[in-house]
Structure formats: C-alpha cells, structure tokens
Amino acid sequence: MKNLLKISKVSLLSALLLSLGLLVGCQSATEKSDNKKQVTILGVIIGEQQKKLEQALAPFTEQTGIEIVYEGTDTFATTLPIRVDSGNPPDLAMFPQPGLMADFAREEKLIPLKNFMSSEQLHEAYADSWLDLGSVDDTIYGVWYRASVKSLVWYNPKIFEREGYKIPRTWGEMLNLSDRIIAAEKTPWCLGMESGDATGWVGTDWVEDIMLRTAGAETYDRWIRHEIPFTDDSVKNAFKAFGIIARNEEYVYGGKVGVLSTPFGDSIQGLFGDNPNCYLHRQANFIASFLPEDINTAEDVAIFPLPPINPEYGTPILVAGDVFAMFNDTPEARQLMEYLASEVPHKIAAGLGGYISPRKNISVDLYPDTLTKKQAQILADAEIIRFDGSDMMPGAVGTGTFWSGMVDYVGGTDLDKVLQRIENSWSE
C-alpha cells in the first residue's frame, strides 16, 4: 500500500512541469484568440434571413480580414441585458426597435457615432427621419439596416378591374368603397388579429396609423412619450376610427369573432379566388411571406398606401426595422459600423429579396420583384415616417395592455374603460 501511495520527487516534478506547460499553452491560445481581429454581433435575425445578412456582410471580411461572429436569438430582449449586466456585451447589437437601444444609450453603455463618423457622412446615408429614429437626446447612436413598411393596403388588381373598383385616394373614398362592396352583398375587409402571446399587435398598428393621419406626427410623438395620456381625445378618436371598420360585422370577414380568432398571417389569403372573402387588407410588407404559393406577385396582388384622413397631415408611413448600435469601441467595430452605413450591404441585401433598405440612394431597380419595388418606392417617397408606437412604449404598455386593450375593444368592451386600463398600466 505504501508503494502504491508513494510518488517520487521526479514524478512530482514532471507532473508540475506538465501542468505548467498546459497552462502556458492555454494562455497562448487565449492570447491568439484575443488578438484575432473580429467583431461580435447579437441580433434577432435567424434562419433564412440570417443567411442573407451574412451574405451582405461577407465583403467586409473579404476586404478587411476582420471576422464577423453573428449570434441570432429569438430572446434578444432578455438575452442582451443579461450579457451587458454581466460585463460581456457584444461589440454590436442589432436592435429590432429603437426603444431598447435608447435605454442602453441613456445608461451610457453605447458609443455615439459622432466619435468616429462625421455628420456629413451620416446625412449622406440617411434621411433626417431615420437619423432621428436612431438618436437619443439629440445624439446619434444607430445605423439602420432594414425597414418594414406598415402603412399598406393589399388588394387583388384583377378582381378590382373586374368589379370596376378604383384605388381610394382618401380615407373617405376608402370607406365609400367599403360601403359599395357591402351594397353588393360582399365583405370589404379581411382582418386577423390572432398572434399567440402577441395577439392584438395588428390592432395597435391600425391605431398608430390612424393617429398619424388624424392628430399628426407631433401629437403622435407626444403620445408615445406619454406627454399626453391614453385617455386623450386624439387617442380616443383613433380607436373609434379603427372601430368603424373592426367592430362592424358587415365590414370585416367573419365579424368581430373572425377578427379576434383569425391568425394574422391567414387573413390576407381571403383576397384570392373568383369569389374572394374580402377585397381590402391592411398589413405590413412582411405579410408577403404568407401569400398563397401559387400567387403571382406581379399580377395577382398589389398595394397602395393607407390613405390620408386629415389633408393637413398628408400620408405618413408607419415603419419598423432593425438598427445597429455599438457597445465596445474597438477599431474593428468602428470599421464595421461604417461599412453598415455604406451602400454596399444595402445593395446586396436588396438583391436577395425579403428586404427593404432605409438608406438613401438604394435604387428600387435592385429589388428582385415588382411588389418589393413598389414597397421600397412608397418608403422612399414618404415625407413623414414614424416608428411603430407600441415598440417605443414601456413593455408593460406597448406589448402588454395596449395589445390586450385592442382585443378587449374589438370584442365589445367600453372604450373609456379600455383606455383608462392602458393609462393606469403606464403609471404602474
């Protein structure tokens, strides 16, 4: 037993030397990894869209030798704060909304673009509206990569031609068209709000679009900053205008029950067939991924901007999108942010489809189909754009009581009660 337990001094020394060798080897490997030029990104894009993003970023690595390590997650809003709080933020984050980015900027976690990009450089790349959306307290932090155009009405041009319908130029003309369709014993609108845990967001988009058209962008901005309450008349009027459509059993296919139970991705399918379920459908550009497979997007479906209501406020466009901001101020991260603001990745992404660029000077001819070209042109022509309001509000409100309040309102709950409940949640 003693012999089994005995370890010679030579053996012990050898073991110590081996351990030291392994430690030195680990340190060398770590130093090599640390010295390798790379930029880490945390974002929400996954799946097929992630592959397209990687294609758009590939020229950067080819030109600079800097590796990009992208991590996509569907738990971005919870994962990123944990990473930042633990002292391990990504170099760049790809935010799906500017509200969360603003929180980190005010905590002085983000690097202002003015530290390494000139004002001229930024204004050459983006319109003032997008720079404002990427700013916090008048300091620009965000470089916009992708946009969603929300203020769209979808229709079947072949059916419109057959029935003699014309594209409405005003909200009044749109309601008159709806009444004409009802008079022919048909249903004008398809509207689906069911979206699992996110049910209700479709309704908030409607209200936000109407707010911009009835109260104007300035009042809209005050509303999402809670400088006016949800019980304000301007908000109430927007809800009522939405209710004229959504709560009217003759206006929407399936009535109120259909609105609340139809998955948002299914509702657009009602536009098609010789005897369609409906003739109008308001939804963002991403609804194109839910079109029936046999639809020819150049002939069987078309779009027009949601019409103006008050001529004074024109035809504003409600948007969503993805914006890059920088946590770690490294030469490599700076280079990548400048690349993201350049035309190169936007032109590549435009040609790959399923994408609209918010950047200036991205020709609509680059987009692969007529439908996307039209969407991009609507965005480019917009004099006023505003970001999805619910995404700019505190989570308890924007993705909480505002969403659920839309469900309650469509279902028949008294509007004053709905608005007061949302307002109370903001105070909490």
Sine and cosine of phi, psi and omega as CSV:
sin_phi,cos_phi,sin_psi,cos_psi,sin_omega,cos_omega
0.00,0.00,-0.68,0.73,0.01,-1.00
-0.87,0.50,-0.64,0.77,0.01,-1.00
-0.90,0.43,-0.59,0.81,0.01,-1.00
-0.93,0.37,-0.55,0.83,-0.04,-1.00
-1.00,0.07,-0.27,0.96,-0.08,-1.00
-0.96,0.29,0.74,-0.67,0.09,-1.00
-0.85,-0.53,0.81,-0.58,-0.04,-1.00
-0.95,0.30,0.41,-0.91,0.04,-1.00
-0.87,0.49,-0.56,0.83,0.00,-1.00
-0.91,0.41,-0.69,0.72,0.00,-1.00
-0.90,0.43,-0.65,0.76,0.01,-1.00
-0.90,0.43,-0.68,0.73,0.02,-1.00
-0.89,0.45,-0.66,0.75,0.02,-1.00
-0.89,0.47,-0.65,0.76,0.00,-1.00
-0.90,0.43,-0.65,0.76,0.02,-1.00
-0.90,0.44,-0.68,0.73,0.01,-1.00
-0.90,0.44,-0.62,0.78,0.02,-1.00
-0.90,0.44,-0.67,0.74,0.02,-1.00
-0.89,0.46,-0.69,0.72,0.02,-1.00
-0.88,0.47,-0.64,0.77,0.02,-1.00
-0.89,0.46,-0.68,0.73,0.03,-1.00
-0.90,0.44,-0.63,0.78,0.00,-1.00
-0.90,0.44,-0.70,0.72,0.02,-1.00
-0.89,0.46,-0.65,0.76,0.02,-1.00
-0.88,0.47,-0.67,0.74,0.02,-1.00
-0.90,0.44,-0.67,0.75,0.02,-1.00
-0.89,0.45,-0.65,0.76,-0.01,-1.00
-0.91,0.43,-0.66,0.75,0.00,-1.00
-0.90,0.43,-0.64,0.77,0.01,-1.00
-0.91,0.42,-0.71,0.71,-0.01,-1.00
-0.89,0.46,-0.62,0.79,0.01,-1.00
-0.90,0.43,-0.67,0.75,0.02,-1.00
-0.91,0.42,-0.67,0.74,-0.02,-1.00
-0.90,0.43,-0.56,0.83,-0.06,-1.00
-0.99,0.11,-0.17,0.99,0.00,-1.00
-0.94,0.35,0.72,-0.70,-0.03,-1.00
-0.97,0.24,0.91,-0.41,0.03,-1.00
-0.43,-0.90,0.30,-0.95,0.08,-1.00
-0.76,-0.65,0.75,-0.66,0.04,-1.00
-0.99,-0.17,0.62,-0.78,0.00,-1.00
-0.75,-0.66,0.70,-0.72,0.17,-0.98
-0.92,-0.40,0.78,-0.63,-0.04,-1.00
-0.51,-0.86,0.04,-1.00,-0.05,-1.00
-0.99,-0.14,-0.22,0.98,-0.05,-1.00
-0.97,0.25,0.79,-0.61,0.02,-1.00
-0.70,-0.72,0.11,-0.99,0.11,-0.99
0.91,0.41,-0.66,-0.75,-0.07,-1.00
-0.88,0.47,-0.62,0.79,0.00,-1.00
-0.92,0.39,-0.52,0.86,0.06,-1.00
-0.90,0.43,-0.65,0.76,0.02,-1.00
-0.88,0.48,-0.63,0.78,0.02,-1.00
-0.93,0.37,-0.63,0.78,0.06,-1.00
-0.88,0.48,-0.70,0.72,-0.01,-1.00
-0.89,0.45,-0.57,0.82,0.07,-1.00
-0.91,0.41,-0.62,0.79,0.00,-1.00
-0.93,0.36,-0.46,0.89,-0.02,-1.00
-1.00,0.00,-0.26,0.96,-0.10,-0.99
-0.83,0.56,-0.67,0.74,-0.01,-1.00
-0.86,0.50,-0.49,0.87,0.01,-1.00
-0.88,0.47,-0.73,0.68,0.01,-1.00
-0.92,0.39,-0.63,0.78,0.01,-1.00
-0.89,0.46,-0.60,0.80,-0.07,-1.00
-0.99,0.11,-0.53,0.85,-0.13,-0.99
-0.94,-0.35,-0.35,0.94,-0.11,-0.99
0.98,0.20,0.07,1.00,0.00,-1.00
-1.00,0.06,0.84,-0.54,-0.01,-1.00
-0.98,0.20,0.66,-0.75,0.09,-1.00
-0.96,-0.29,0.84,-0.54,0.03,-1.00
-0.95,-0.31,0.98,-0.22,-0.05,-1.00
-0.99,-0.17,0.72,-0.69,0.07,-1.00
-0.85,-0.53,0.92,-0.40,0.04,-1.00
-1.00,-0.09,0.63,-0.78,-0.02,-1.00
-0.55,-0.84,0.55,-0.83,0.09,-1.00
-1.00,-0.09,0.16,0.99,0.08,-1.00
-0.86,-0.51,0.60,0.80,-0.10,-0.99
-0.81,0.59,-0.73,0.68,-0.12,-0.99
-0.90,0.44,-0.40,0.92,0.05,-1.00
-0.98,-0.18,-0.56,0.83,-0.05,-1.00
-0.93,0.36,-0.70,0.71,-0.07,-1.00
-0.88,0.47,-0.75,0.66,0.02,-1.00
-0.86,0.52,-0.59,0.81,0.04,-1.00
-0.90,0.44,-0.70,0.72,0.01,-1.00
-0.89,0.47,-0.69,0.73,-0.04,-1.00
-0.92,0.38,-0.70,0.71,-0.03,-1.00
-0.91,0.42,-0.48,0.88,-0.01,-1.00
-1.00,0.07,0.05,1.00,0.02,-1.00
0.99,0.17,0.32,0.95,-0.03,-1.00
-0.78,-0.62,0.84,0.54,0.00,-1.00
-0.96,0.27,0.43,-0.90,0.16,-0.99
-0.93,0.36,0.31,-0.95,0.07,-1.00
-0.89,0.45,-0.71,0.71,0.03,-1.00
-0.79,-0.61,0.51,-0.86,0.15,-0.99
-0.83,-0.56,0.60,-0.80,0.03,-1.00
-0.96,-0.27,0.99,-0.12,-0.11,-0.99
-0.99,0.14,0.71,-0.71,0.07,-1.00
-0.99,0.16,-0.12,0.99,0.08,-1.00
-0.39,-0.92,0.50,-0.86,-0.07,-1.00
-0.97,0.25,-0.24,0.97,-0.04,-1.00
-0.88,0.48,-0.75,0.66,0.00,-1.00
-0.92,0.39,-0.61,0.79,0.07,-1.00
-0.86,0.52,-0.65,0.76,-0.01,-1.00
-0.89,0.46,-0.60,0.80,0.02,-1.00
-0.86,0.50,-0.72,0.69,0.00,-1.00
-0.93,0.36,-0.57,0.82,0.02,-1.00
-0.90,0.44,-0.68,0.74,-0.02,-1.00
-0.94,0.33,-0.38,0.92,0.10,-0.99
-1.00,0.08,0.08,1.00,0.00,-1.00
0.87,0.49,0.61,0.79,0.05,-1.00
-1.00,-0.07,-0.30,0.95,-0.09,-1.00
-0.96,-0.29,0.39,-0.92,-0.03,-1.00
-0.99,-0.12,0.85,-0.52,0.05,-1.00
-0.89,0.45,0.62,-0.78,-0.02,-1.00
-0.92,0.39,-0.42,0.91,-0.02,-1.00
-0.89,0.45,-0.28,0.96,0.02,-1.00
-0.92,0.39,-0.36,0.93,-0.06,-1.00
-0.53,-0.85,-0.05,1.00,0.05,-1.00
-0.81,-0.59,0.65,-0.76,-0.04,-1.00
-0.99,0.15,0.37,-0.93,0.05,-1.00
-0.88,0.47,-0.62,0.78,0.01,-1.00
-0.89,0.46,-0.65,0.76,0.00,-1.00
-0.88,0.48,-0.68,0.73,-0.03,-1.00
-0.95,0.30,-0.66,0.75,-0.01,-1.00
-0.95,0.33,-0.43,0.91,0.09,-1.00
-0.94,0.35,-0.50,0.87,-0.07,-1.00
-1.00,0.01,-0.57,0.82,-0.15,-0.99
-0.72,-0.69,0.54,-0.84,0.13,-0.99
-0.94,0.35,0.36,-0.93,-0.05,-1.00
-0.83,0.55,-0.59,0.81,-0.03,-1.00
-0.86,0.50,-0.67,0.74,0.00,-1.00
-0.95,0.30,-0.59,0.81,0.06,-1.00
-0.91,0.42,-0.61,0.79,0.05,-1.00
-0.90,0.44,-0.65,0.76,0.01,-1.00
-0.92,0.39,-0.42,0.91,0.03,-1.00
-1.00,-0.09,0.18,0.98,-0.06,-1.00
-0.94,-0.33,0.46,-0.89,0.10,-0.99
-0.73,-0.68,0.86,-0.50,-0.02,-1.00
0.78,0.62,0.73,0.68,0.08,-1.00
0.93,0.36,0.23,0.97,0.08,-1.00
-0.90,-0.43,0.77,-0.64,-0.06,-1.00
-1.00,0.09,0.79,-0.61,0.04,-1.00
-0.87,-0.49,-0.41,0.91,-0.20,-0.98
-0.95,-0.32,0.62,-0.78,0.16,-0.99
-0.93,-0.36,0.89,-0.46,-0.08,-1.00
-0.98,0.18,0.69,-0.72,-0.02,-1.00
-0.94,-0.35,-0.71,0.70,-0.12,-0.99
-0.69,-0.72,0.57,-0.82,0.01,-1.00
-0.82,-0.57,0.52,-0.85,0.21,-0.98
-0.91,-0.42,0.72,-0.70,0.03,-1.00
-0.98,-0.18,0.88,-0.47,-0.12,-0.99
-0.99,-0.16,-0.47,0.88,-0.15,-0.99
-0.99,0.12,0.87,0.50,-0.07,-1.00
-0.86,-0.51,0.62,-0.78,0.16,-0.99
-0.92,-0.40,0.80,-0.61,-0.05,-1.00
-0.98,-0.18,0.59,-0.81,0.03,-1.00
-0.45,-0.89,0.21,-0.98,0.02,-1.00
-0.98,-0.20,0.95,-0.30,-0.11,-0.99
-0.89,0.45,-0.51,0.86,0.02,-1.00
-0.92,0.38,-0.66,0.75,0.03,-1.00
-0.93,0.37,-0.65,0.76,0.04,-1.00
-0.86,0.52,-0.70,0.71,-0.01,-1.00
-0.91,0.41,-0.68,0.74,-0.01,-1.00
-0.88,0.48,-0.64,0.77,-0.06,-1.00
-1.00,0.02,-0.11,0.99,0.00,-1.00
0.97,0.22,0.41,0.91,0.01,-1.00
-1.00,0.09,0.57,-0.82,0.06,-1.00
-0.91,-0.42,0.48,-0.88,0.02,-1.00
-0.91,0.41,0.83,-0.56,-0.02,-1.00
-0.95,0.32,0.65,-0.76,-0.01,-1.00
-0.99,-0.14,-0.27,0.96,0.02,-1.00
-0.72,-0.70,0.23,-0.97,0.05,-1.00
-0.89,0.46,-0.63,0.77,0.03,-1.00
-0.88,0.48,-0.68,0.74,0.05,-1.00
-0.90,0.44,-0.57,0.82,0.01,-1.00
-0.92,0.39,-0.66,0.75,0.04,-1.00
-0.94,0.35,-0.59,0.80,0.06,-1.00
-0.89,0.45,-0.64,0.77,0.07,-1.00
-0.89,0.45,-0.66,0.75,0.03,-1.00
-0.86,0.50,-0.69,0.73,0.01,-1.00
-0.91,0.41,-0.59,0.80,0.04,-1.00
-0.90,0.44,-0.65,0.76,0.01,-1.00
-0.92,0.40,-0.64,0.76,0.04,-1.00
-0.90,0.45,-0.64,0.76,0.00,-1.00
-0.88,0.48,-0.44,0.90,0.05,-1.00
-1.00,0.03,0.23,0.97,0.02,-1.00
0.88,0.48,0.66,0.75,0.07,-1.00
-0.80,-0.61,0.12,-0.99,-0.05,-1.00
-0.93,-0.36,0.84,-0.55,-0.08,-1.00
-0.95,0.31,-0.64,0.77,-0.21,-0.98
-0.89,-0.46,0.60,-0.80,0.31,-0.95
-0.95,-0.30,0.71,-0.70,-0.05,-1.00
-0.48,-0.88,0.90,-0.44,0.03,-1.00
-0.86,-0.52,0.80,-0.61,-0.05,-1.00
-0.93,-0.36,-0.09,1.00,-0.06,-1.00
-0.95,0.30,0.77,-0.63,-0.02,-1.00
-0.44,-0.90,0.71,0.71,0.02,-1.00
0.87,0.50,-0.73,-0.68,0.01,-1.00
-0.91,0.42,-0.30,0.95,-0.02,-1.00
-0.99,-0.15,0.22,0.98,-0.01,-1.00
-0.81,0.58,0.75,-0.66,-0.01,-1.00
0.89,-0.46,-0.37,0.93,-0.07,-1.00
-0.90,0.44,-0.51,0.86,0.03,-1.00
-0.86,0.51,-0.66,0.75,0.03,-1.00
-0.92,0.40,-0.62,0.79,0.01,-1.00
-0.90,0.43,-0.58,0.81,0.06,-1.00
-0.88,0.48,-0.68,0.73,0.04,-1.00
-0.85,0.52,-0.77,0.64,-0.05,-1.00
-0.88,0.47,-0.65,0.76,0.01,-1.00
-0.89,0.45,-0.69,0.72,0.04,-1.00
-0.87,0.49,-0.67,0.74,-0.01,-1.00
-0.93,0.36,-0.64,0.77,0.06,-1.00
-0.83,0.56,-0.70,0.71,0.00,-1.00
-0.89,0.46,-0.54,0.84,-0.07,-1.00
-1.00,0.03,-0.33,0.94,-0.03,-1.00
-0.95,-0.32,-0.48,0.88,-0.06,-1.00
-0.90,-0.44,-0.30,0.95,0.03,-1.00
1.00,-0.03,0.30,-0.95,-0.09,-1.00
-0.91,0.41,-0.58,0.81,-0.03,-1.00
-0.91,0.41,-0.70,0.71,0.04,-1.00
-0.92,0.40,-0.62,0.78,0.06,-1.00
-0.85,0.53,-0.71,0.71,0.01,-1.00
-0.89,0.46,-0.66,0.75,0.02,-1.00
-0.91,0.42,-0.61,0.79,-0.01,-1.00
-0.89,0.45,-0.76,0.65,-0.06,-1.00
-0.95,0.31,-0.29,0.96,0.11,-0.99
-1.00,-0.03,0.03,1.00,-0.01,-1.00
0.90,0.44,0.53,0.85,0.13,-0.99
-0.99,0.11,-0.30,0.95,0.23,-0.97
-0.80,-0.60,0.54,-0.84,-0.09,-1.00
-0.99,0.14,0.23,-0.97,0.08,-1.00
-0.90,0.43,-0.36,0.93,0.00,-1.00
-1.00,0.10,0.01,1.00,0.00,-1.00
-0.89,0.45,0.52,-0.85,-0.02,-1.00
-0.85,0.53,-0.56,0.83,-0.02,-1.00
-0.90,0.44,-0.61,0.79,0.03,-1.00
-0.96,0.29,-0.68,0.73,-0.01,-1.00
-0.86,0.50,-0.67,0.74,0.00,-1.00
-0.90,0.45,-0.61,0.79,0.02,-1.00
-0.91,0.41,-0.68,0.74,0.06,-1.00
-0.86,0.50,-0.71,0.71,-0.04,-1.00
-0.89,0.46,-0.65,0.76,0.01,-1.00
-0.90,0.44,-0.61,0.79,0.09,-1.00
-0.92,0.40,-0.65,0.76,-0.02,-1.00
-0.89,0.45,-0.50,0.86,0.04,-1.00
-0.84,0.54,-0.54,0.84,0.04,-1.00
-1.00,-0.03,-0.83,0.56,-0.20,-0.98
-0.94,0.33,-0.46,0.89,-0.06,-1.00
-0.98,-0.18,0.11,0.99,0.01,-1.00
-0.99,-0.11,0.91,-0.41,-0.07,-1.00
-0.87,0.50,-0.47,0.88,0.00,-1.00
-0.99,0.12,-0.40,0.92,-0.08,-1.00
-0.99,0.17,-0.55,0.83,-0.14,-0.99
-0.89,-0.45,0.66,-0.75,-0.01,-1.00
-0.91,0.42,0.82,-0.57,-0.02,-1.00
1.00,0.07,0.00,1.00,0.00,-1.00
0.90,0.43,-0.26,-0.96,-0.04,-1.00
-0.87,0.49,-0.61,0.79,0.02,-1.00
-0.89,0.46,-0.66,0.75,0.03,-1.00
-0.90,0.43,-0.65,0.76,0.02,-1.00
-0.86,0.52,-0.71,0.71,-0.10,-0.99
-0.98,0.18,-0.37,0.93,-0.09,-1.00
-0.96,-0.27,-0.27,0.96,-0.03,-1.00
-0.99,0.14,0.83,-0.56,0.07,-1.00
-0.84,0.54,0.67,-0.74,-0.10,-0.99
-0.85,0.53,-0.54,0.84,-0.02,-1.00
-0.97,0.26,-0.32,0.95,-0.02,-1.00
-1.00,0.04,-0.42,0.91,-0.20,-0.98
-0.91,0.42,-0.51,0.86,-0.03,-1.00
-0.93,0.37,-0.35,0.94,-0.04,-1.00
-0.92,0.38,-0.27,0.96,0.04,-1.00
-0.93,0.36,-0.18,0.98,-0.01,-1.00
-0.97,0.26,-0.23,0.97,-0.23,-0.97
-0.93,-0.36,0.33,-0.95,-0.07,-1.00
0.97,-0.24,0.28,-0.96,-0.02,-1.00
-0.91,0.42,-0.54,0.84,0.05,-1.00
-0.84,-0.54,0.98,0.21,-0.11,-0.99
-0.91,0.42,0.40,-0.91,0.06,-1.00
-0.94,0.33,-0.44,0.90,-0.07,-1.00
-0.37,-0.93,0.06,-1.00,-0.10,-0.99
-0.79,-0.62,-0.20,0.98,-0.04,-1.00
-0.67,-0.74,0.59,-0.81,0.00,-1.00
-0.47,-0.89,0.88,-0.47,0.02,-1.00
-1.00,-0.09,0.85,-0.53,0.02,-1.00
-0.24,-0.97,0.30,-0.95,-0.05,-1.00
-0.95,0.32,0.20,-0.98,-0.04,-1.00
-0.87,0.49,-0.45,0.90,-0.06,-1.00
-0.94,0.33,-0.15,0.99,0.04,-1.00
-0.92,0.38,-0.26,0.97,0.02,-1.00
-0.85,0.53,-0.48,0.88,0.00,-1.00
-0.95,0.32,-0.16,0.99,0.02,-1.00
-0.97,-0.24,0.08,1.00,0.03,-1.00
-0.92,0.40,0.51,-0.86,0.08,-1.00
-0.83,0.56,0.56,-0.83,-0.10,-0.99
-0.89,0.46,-0.47,0.88,-0.07,-1.00
-1.00,0.02,0.14,0.99,-0.02,-1.00
-0.99,0.17,0.75,-0.66,0.12,-0.99
-1.00,0.00,0.96,-0.29,-0.12,-0.99
-0.93,0.38,-0.23,0.97,0.04,-1.00
-1.00,0.07,-0.31,0.95,-0.11,-0.99
-0.78,-0.62,-0.54,0.84,-0.19,-0.98
-0.99,-0.11,-0.19,0.98,-0.02,-1.00
-0.55,-0.83,0.56,-0.83,0.00,-1.00
-0.52,-0.85,0.10,-0.99,-0.07,-1.00
-0.66,-0.75,0.39,-0.92,0.24,-0.97
-0.59,-0.81,0.43,-0.90,0.00,-1.00
-0.90,0.43,0.60,-0.80,0.11,-0.99
-0.82,0.58,0.82,-0.57,-0.17,-0.98
-0.92,0.39,0.34,-0.94,0.06,-1.00
-0.95,0.32,0.40,-0.92,0.06,-1.00
-0.94,-0.35,-0.88,0.47,0.08,-1.00
-1.00,-0.10,0.90,-0.43,-0.06,-1.00
-0.81,0.59,-0.46,0.89,-0.02,-1.00
-0.87,0.50,-0.49,0.87,-0.09,-1.00
-0.97,-0.23,0.06,1.00,0.12,-0.99
0.89,0.45,-0.54,-0.84,-0.03,-1.00
-0.85,-0.53,0.97,0.23,0.02,-1.00
-0.93,0.36,0.40,-0.91,-0.01,-1.00
-0.89,-0.45,0.84,-0.55,0.08,-1.00
-0.99,0.12,0.72,-0.69,-0.08,-1.00
-0.74,-0.67,0.26,-0.96,0.27,-0.96
-0.71,-0.70,0.01,-1.00,0.01,-1.00
0.23,-0.97,-0.04,-1.00,-0.04,-1.00
-0.85,-0.52,0.73,-0.68,-0.09,-1.00
-0.77,-0.64,0.71,-0.70,0.03,-1.00
-1.00,-0.02,0.66,-0.75,0.14,-0.99
-0.65,-0.76,0.36,-0.93,-0.20,-0.98
-0.92,-0.40,0.79,-0.61,0.05,-1.00
-1.00,-0.08,-0.66,0.75,-0.09,-1.00
-0.95,-0.32,0.84,-0.54,-0.08,-1.00
-1.00,0.05,1.00,0.08,0.04,-1.00
-0.89,-0.46,0.38,-0.92,0.05,-1.00
-0.85,0.53,-0.60,0.80,-0.02,-1.00
-0.93,0.37,-0.67,0.74,0.01,-1.00
-0.91,0.42,-0.63,0.78,0.04,-1.00
-0.88,0.48,-0.70,0.71,0.00,-1.00
-0.87,0.49,-0.66,0.75,-0.02,-1.00
-0.93,0.37,-0.64,0.77,0.04,-1.00
-0.88,0.47,-0.64,0.77,0.04,-1.00
-0.91,0.40,-0.61,0.79,0.05,-1.00
-0.90,0.45,-0.67,0.74,-0.02,-1.00
-0.90,0.43,-0.46,0.89,0.04,-1.00
-1.00,0.08,-0.17,0.99,0.00,-1.00
-0.99,0.17,0.15,-0.99,-0.02,-1.00
-0.96,0.29,-0.42,0.91,-0.21,-0.98
-0.84,0.55,-0.84,0.54,-0.04,-1.00
-0.91,0.42,-0.52,0.86,-0.01,-1.00
-0.93,0.36,-0.64,0.76,0.03,-1.00
-0.92,0.40,-0.66,0.75,0.02,-1.00
-0.90,0.44,-0.75,0.66,-0.03,-1.00
-0.89,0.45,-0.61,0.79,0.01,-1.00
-0.86,0.50,-0.64,0.77,-0.02,-1.00
-0.96,0.28,-0.28,0.96,-0.05,-1.00
-1.00,0.06,-0.27,0.96,0.05,-1.00
1.00,0.06,0.27,-0.96,-0.01,-1.00
0.91,0.42,0.53,0.85,-0.16,-0.99
-0.40,-0.92,0.59,-0.80,0.16,-0.99
-0.74,-0.68,0.74,-0.68,-0.04,-1.00
-1.00,-0.02,0.66,-0.75,0.12,-0.99
-1.00,0.05,-0.02,1.00,-0.09,-1.00
-0.99,0.17,0.46,-0.89,0.11,-0.99
-0.93,0.37,0.38,-0.93,0.19,-0.98
0.88,0.47,0.49,0.87,0.15,-0.99
-0.97,-0.23,0.96,-0.27,-0.12,-0.99
-0.88,0.48,0.68,-0.74,0.04,-1.00
-0.90,0.43,-0.33,0.94,0.01,-1.00
-0.92,0.40,-0.32,0.95,-0.01,-1.00
-0.96,0.28,-0.39,0.92,-0.05,-1.00
-0.96,0.28,0.60,-0.80,-0.21,-0.98
-0.98,0.18,-0.14,0.99,-0.04,-1.00
-0.56,-0.83,0.32,-0.95,-0.07,-1.00
-0.88,0.48,-0.65,0.76,-0.07,-1.00
-0.89,0.45,-0.72,0.69,0.01,-1.00
-0.92,0.38,-0.60,0.80,0.07,-1.00
-0.83,0.55,-0.70,0.72,-0.01,-1.00
-0.90,0.43,-0.68,0.73,0.02,-1.00
-0.88,0.48,-0.70,0.71,0.00,-1.00
-0.90,0.43,-0.59,0.81,0.00,-1.00
-0.93,0.36,-0.63,0.78,0.05,-1.00
-0.86,0.51,-0.67,0.74,0.02,-1.00
-0.92,0.39,-0.69,0.73,-0.03,-1.00
-0.90,0.43,-0.55,0.84,-0.04,-1.00
-0.99,0.12,-0.21,0.98,-0.10,-1.00
-0.91,0.41,0.79,-0.61,0.07,-1.00
-0.99,0.12,-0.46,0.89,0.00,-1.00
-0.75,-0.66,0.81,-0.59,0.13,-0.99
-0.82,-0.58,0.54,-0.84,0.09,-1.00
-0.63,-0.77,0.55,-0.84,-0.03,-1.00
-0.99,0.16,0.47,-0.88,0.06,-1.00
-0.71,0.70,0.90,-0.44,-0.12,-0.99
-0.90,0.44,-0.63,0.77,-0.04,-1.00
-0.90,0.44,-0.50,0.86,0.04,-1.00
-0.96,0.27,-0.27,0.96,-0.01,-1.00
-1.00,-0.09,-0.20,0.98,-0.04,-1.00
-1.00,-0.01,0.29,-0.96,0.10,-0.99
-0.81,0.58,0.58,-0.82,-0.08,-1.00
-0.82,0.58,-0.62,0.78,-0.02,-1.00
-0.88,0.48,-0.43,0.90,-0.01,-1.00
-0.99,-0.15,-0.90,0.44,-0.15,-0.99
-0.85,0.53,-0.71,0.70,0.01,-1.00
-0.94,-0.33,0.31,0.95,0.01,-1.00
-0.84,-0.55,-0.99,-0.12,-0.11,-0.99
-0.94,0.35,-0.45,0.90,0.06,-1.00
-0.91,0.40,-0.73,0.68,0.05,-1.00
-0.87,0.50,-0.80,0.60,-0.05,-1.00
-0.91,0.41,-0.52,0.85,0.04,-1.00
-0.90,0.44,-0.57,0.82,0.05,-1.00
-0.90,0.44,-0.65,0.76,0.03,-1.00
-0.89,0.45,-0.71,0.71,0.00,-1.00
-0.88,0.47,-0.69,0.72,-0.05,-1.00
-0.90,0.43,-0.75,0.67,0.02,-1.00
-0.88,0.47,-0.57,0.82,-0.01,-1.00
-0.95,0.32,-0.21,0.98,0.08,-1.00
0.88,-0.48,0.00,1.00,0.03,-1.00
-0.91,0.41,0.59,-0.81,0.01,-1.00
-0.83,0.56,0.73,-0.68,-0.10,-1.00
-0.88,0.48,-0.68,0.73,-0.01,-1.00
-0.86,0.51,-0.63,0.78,0.03,-1.00
-0.92,0.40,-0.66,0.75,0.01,-1.00
-0.88,0.48,-0.76,0.66,-0.07,-1.00
-0.92,0.39,-0.61,0.79,0.01,-1.00
-0.92,0.40,-0.61,0.79,0.01,-1.00
-0.91,0.42,-0.66,0.75,0.04,-1.00
-0.91,0.41,-0.71,0.70,0.01,-1.00
-0.86,0.51,-0.67,0.74,0.01,-1.00
-0.89,0.45,-0.57,0.82,-0.02,-1.00
-0.93,0.37,-0.50,0.87,0.03,-1.00
-0.91,0.41,-0.67,0.74,0.00,-1.00
-0.91,0.42,-0.56,0.83,-0.01,-1.00
-0.94,0.34,0.00,0.00,0.00,0.00
